Amino acid sequence: MSNQNDQASDETAKARVKDAAARAKAEAAARRAEKDRLAKAASKEIDGRGGLDPVRYNDWEIKGLTSDF
């Protein structure tokens, strides 16, 4: 009797984990889609330095020259 209860609780736990994983995957896909949508909607910089934002990534290097503020 105890063995059947253990198996049932294991199946229930596995189902809950599977549902939570599916929700997390859907949320991550939605966040990625929103990030991509915002990136496409952002205005483009004209004659900018290119690459990642130095303020965010602390990358103050341009053409091999580094500056630190």
C-alpha positions in Angstrom: 0.0 0.0 0.0 2.8 2.4 0.9 4.6 1.6 -2.4 1.5 2.7 -4.4 1.2 6.0 -2.5 4.9 6.7 -3.1 4.6 6.0 -6.8 1.5 8.2 -7.0 3.2 11.1 -5.2 6.3 10.7 -7.4 4.0 10.9 -10.5 2.3 14.0 -9.1 5.6 15.6 -8.4 6.9 14.9 -11.8 3.8 16.3 -13.4 4.1 19.5 -11.3 7.8 19.9 -12.3 6.9 19.3 -16.0 4.2 22.0 -15.8 6.5 24.4 -14.1 9.2 23.8 -16.7 6.7 24.4 -19.5 5.6 27.7 -17.9 9.2 28.8 -17.5 10.0 28.0 -21.1 7.0 30.0 -22.3 7.9 33.0 -20.1 11.5 32.9 -21.4 10.3 32.8 -25.0 8.0 35.8 -24.3 10.8 37.8 -22.7 13.1 37.0 -25.7 10.4 38.1 -28.1 9.8 41.4 -26.2 13.6 42.1 -26.1 13.9 41.4 -29.9 10.8 43.6 -30.5 12.3 46.5 -28.5 15.7 46.2 -30.2 14.1 46.4 -33.6 12.0 49.4 -32.5 15.0 51.3 -31.1 16.3 54.2 -33.1 19.6 53.5 -34.9 22.7 55.5 -34.0 24.4 57.3 -36.9 28.2 57.2 -37.0 28.3 55.6 -33.5 31.2 53.5 -32.2 29.3 50.2 -32.7 29.3 47.2 -30.5 28.0 46.9 -27.0 27.0 49.9 -24.8 30.2 50.8 -22.9 28.2 52.2 -20.0 26.5 48.9 -19.4 29.5 46.6 -20.2 32.4 48.8 -18.9 34.1 48.4 -22.3 35.8 51.7 -23.0 38.0 50.5 -25.8 37.9 51.9 -29.4 40.3 50.7 -32.0 42.8 49.4 -29.4 42.8 52.5 -27.3 41.3 52.2 -23.8 40.0 55.0 -21.6 38.7 54.8 -18.1 36.5 57.4 -16.5 
